[in-house]
């Protein structure tokens, strides 16, 4: 399993547009085969950084997923929405694998 972390630099005056974009991916991404962890918009601190995080089996599965997403009507609409509204200034993708597993089960420190 790999996890894709997408770091967005967004226009801080268009945060609401990014949030709509994120909600749309909340529908399309799972339907197209990835395990969406979530999209995260600025709350405090930086007003220009936002993130999207999802997991997928491997890079081959990622390529098939990207093809399905590009063919998905909501996916196409969302790409067009982002291009039209220009709220994304930069987008970086990083693929990581979980290195801390297995996680311990137990009591939390008090």
Contact map, one row per residue, 1 for C-alpha under 8 A:
11100000000000000000000000000000000000000000000000000011110000000000000000000000000000000000000010000000000000
11110000000000000000000000000000000000000000000000000011111000000000000000000000000000000000001111000000000000
11111000000000000000000000000000000000000000000000001111000000000000000000000000000000000000001111000000000000
01111100000000000000000000000000000000000000000000011111000000000000000000000000000000000000111100000000000000
00111110000000000000000000000000000000000000000000111100000000000000000000000000000000000000111100000000000000
00011111000000000000000000000000000000000000000000111000000000000000000000000000000000000011110000000000000000
00001111100000000000000000000000000000000000000011110000000000000000000000000000000000000011100000000000000000
00000111110000000000000000000000000000000000000111110000000000000000000000000000000000011111000000000000000000
00000011111000000000000000000000000000000000000111000000000000000000000000000000000000011110000000000000000000
00000001111101100100000000000000000000000000000111000000000000000000000000000000000000111100000000000000000000
00000000111111100000000000000000000000000000000100000000000000000000000000000000000000111000000000000000000000
00000000011111100000000000000000000000000000001100000000000000000000000000000000000000000000000000000000000000
00000000001111100000000000000000000000000000000000000000000000000000000000000000000000000000000000000000000000
00000000011111111100000000000000000000000000000000000000000000000000000000000000000000100000000000000000000000
00000000011111111110000000000000000000001100000000000000000000000000000000000000000000100000000000000000000000
00000000000001111111000000000000000000000000000000000000000000000000000000000000000000000000000000000000000000
00000000000001111111100000000000000000000000000000000000000000000000000000000000000010100000000000000000000000
00000000010001111111110000000000000000001000000000000000000000000000000000000000000000110000000000000000000000
00000000000000111111111000000000000000001000000000000000000000000000000000000000000000000000000000000000000000
00000000000000011111111100000000000000000000000000000000000000000000000000000000000000000000000000000000000000
00000000000000001111111110000000000000000000000000000000000000000000000000000100110000000000000000000000000000
00000000000000000111111111000000000000110000000000010000000000000000000000000000000000000000000000000000000000
00000000000000000011111111100000000000000000000000000000000000000000000000000000000000000000000000000000000000
00000000000000000001111111110000000000000000000000000000000000000000000001100100000000000000000000000000000000
00000000000000000000111111111000000000000000000000000000000000000000000000100100000000000000000000000000000000
00000000000000000000011111111100000101100000000000000000000000000000000000000000000000000000000000000000000000
00000000000000000000001111111110000000000000000000000000000000000000000000000000000000000000000000000000000000
00000000000000000000000111111111000000000000000000000000000000000000100101100000000000000000000000000000000000
00000000000000000000000011111111111100000000000000000000000000000000100000000000000000000000000000000000000000
00000000000000000000000001111111111100000000000000000000000000000000000000000000000000000000000000000000000000
00000000000000000000000000111111110000000000000000000000000000000000000000000000000000000000000000000000000000
00000000000000000000000000011111110000000000000000000000000000001001100100000000000000000000000000000000000000
00000000000000000000000000001111111000000000000000000001000000001000000000000000000000000000000000000000000000
00000000000000000000000000001111111100000000000000000111000001001000000000000000000000000000000000000000000000
00000000000000000000000000001100111110000000000000000111000000000000000000000000000000000000000000000000000000
00000000000000000000000001001100011111000000000000001110000000000000000000000000000000000000000000000000000000
00000000000000000000000000000000001111100000000000011110000000000000000000000000000000000000000000000000000000
00000000000000000000000001000000000111110000000000011100000000000000000000000000000000000000000000000000000000
00000000000000000000010001000000000011111000000001111000000000000000000000000000000000000000000000000000000000
00000000000000000000010000000000000001111100000001110000000000000000000000000000000000000000000000000000000000
00000000000000100110000000000000000000111110000011100000000000000000000000000000000000000000000000000000000000
00000000000000100000000000000000000000011111111111000000000000000000000000000000000000000000000000000000000000
00000000000000000000000000000000000000001111111000000000000000000000000000000000000000000000000000000000000000
00000000000000000000000000000000000000000111111000000000000000000000000000000000000000000000000000000000000000
00000000000000000000000000000000000000000111111000000000000000000000000000000000000000000000000000000000000000
00000000000000000000000000000000000000000111111110000000000000000000000000000000000000000000000000000000000000
00000000000100000000000000000000000000000111111110000000000000000000000000000000000000000000000000000000000000
00000001111100000000000000000000000000000100011111000000000000000000000000000000000000000000000000000000000000
00000011110000000000000000000000000000001100011111100000000000000000000000000000000000000000000000000000000000
00000011110000000000000000000000000000111100000111110000000000000000000000000000000000000000000000000000000000
00001111000000000000000000000000000000111000000011111000000000000000000000000000000000000000000000000000000000
00011111000000000000010000000000000011110000000001111100000000000000000000000000000000000000000000000000000000
00111100000000000000000000000000000111100000000000111110000000000000000000000000000000000000000000000000000000
00111000000000000000000000000000011111000000000000011111000000000000000000000000000000000000000000000000000000
11110000000000000000000000000000011110000000000000001111100000000000000000000000000000000000000000000000000000
11110000000000000000000000000000111000000000000000000111111011000000000000000000000000000000000000000000000000
11000000000000000000000000000000000000000000000000000011111011000000000000000000000000000000000000000000000000
11000000000000000000000000000000000000000000000000000001111111000000000000000000000000000000000000000000000000
01000000000000000000000000000000000000000000000000000001111111100000000000000000000000000000000000000000000000
00000000000000000000000000000000000000000000000000000000011111110000000000000000000000000000000000000000000000
00000000000000000000000000000000000000000000000000000001111111111000000000000000000000000000000000000000000000
00000000000000000000000000000000010000000000000000000001111111111100000000000000000000000000000000000000000000
00000000000000000000000000000000000000000000000000000000001111111110000000000000000000000000000000000000000000
00000000000000000000000000000000000000000000000000000000000111111111000000000000000000000000000000000000000000
00000000000000000000000000000001110000000000000000000000000011111111100000000000000000000000000000000000000000
00000000000000000000000000000000000000000000000000000000000001111111110000000000000000000000000000000000000000
00000000000000000000000000000000000000000000000000000000000000111111111000000000000000000000000000000000000000
00000000000000000000000000000001000000000000000000000000000000011111111100000000000000000000000000000000000000
00000000000000000000000000011001000000000000000000000000000000001111111100110000000000000000000000000000000000
00000000000000000000000000000000000000000000000000000000000000000111111100110000000000000000000000000000000000
00000000000000000000000000000000000000000000000000000000000000000011111110110000000000000000000000000000000000
00000000000000000000000000010001000000000000000000000000000000000001111111110000000000000000000000000000000000
00000000000000000000000000000000000000000000000000000000000000000000001111111000000000000000000000000000000000
00000000000000000000000100010000000000000000000000000000000000000000000111111100000000000000000000000000000000
00000000000000000000000110010000000000000000000000000000000000000000111111111110000000000000000000000000000000
00000000000000000000000000000000000000000000000000000000000000000000111111111111000000000000000000000000000000
00000000000000000000000000000000000000000000000000000000000000000000000011111111100000000000000000000000000000
00000000000000000000100110000000000000000000000000000000000000000000000001111111110000000000000000000000000000
00000000000000000000000000000000000000000000000000000000000000000000000000111111111000000000000000000000000000
00000000000000000000000000000000000000000000000000000000000000000000000000011111111100000000000000000000000000
00000000000000000000100000000000000000000000000000000000000000000000000000001111111110000000000000000000000000
00000000000000000000100000000000000000000000000000000000000000000000000000000111111111110000000000000000000000
00000000000000000000000000000000000000000000000000000000000000000000000000000011111111000000000000000000000000
00000000000000000000000000000000000000000000000000000000000000000000000000000001111111000000000000000000000000
00000000000000001000000000000000000000000000000000000000000000000000000000000000111111100000000000000000000000
00000000000000000000000000000000000000000000000000000000000000000000000000000000011111111000000000000000000000
00000000011001101100000000000000000000000000000000000000000000000000000000000000010011111000000000000000000000
00000001111000000100000000000000000000000000000000000000000000000000000000000000010001111110000000000000000000
00000001111000000000000000000000000000000000000000000000000000000000000000000000000001111110000000000000000000
00000001110000000000000000000000000000000000000000000000000000000000000000000000000000011111000000000000000000
00000111100000000000000000000000000000000000000000000000000000000000000000000000000000011111100000000000000000
00000111000000000000000000000000000000000000000000000000000000000000000000000000000000000111110000000000000000
00011110000000000000000000000000000000000000000000000000000000000000000000000000000000000011111000000000000000
00011100000000000000000000000000000000000000000000000000000000000000000000000000000000000001111100000000000000
01111000000000000000000000000000000000000000000000000000000000000000000000000000000000000000111110000000000000
01111000000000000000000000000000000000000000000000000000000000000000000000000000000000000000011111000000000000
11100000000000000000000000000000000000000000000000000000000000000000000000000000000000000000001111100000000000
01100000000000000000000000000000000000000000000000000000000000000000000000000000000000000000000111111000000000
00000000000000000000000000000000000000000000000000000000000000000000000000000000000000000000000011111000000000
00000000000000000000000000000000000000000000000000000000000000000000000000000000000000000000000001111110000000
00000000000000000000000000000000000000000000000000000000000000000000000000000000000000000000000001111110000000
00000000000000000000000000000000000000000000000000000000000000000000000000000000000000000000000000011111000000
00000000000000000000000000000000000000000000000000000000000000000000000000000000000000000000000000011111100000
00000000000000000000000000000000000000000000000000000000000000000000000000000000000000000000000000000111110000
00000000000000000000000000000000000000000000000000000000000000000000000000000000000000000000000000000011111000
00000000000000000000000000000000000000000000000000000000000000000000000000000000000000000000000000000001111100
00000000000000000000000000000000000000000000000000000000000000000000000000000000000000000000000000000000111110
00000000000000000000000000000000000000000000000000000000000000000000000000000000000000000000000000000000011111
00000000000000000000000000000000000000000000000000000000000000000000000000000000000000000000000000000000001111
00000000000000000000000000000000000000000000000000000000000000000000000000000000000000000000000000000000000111
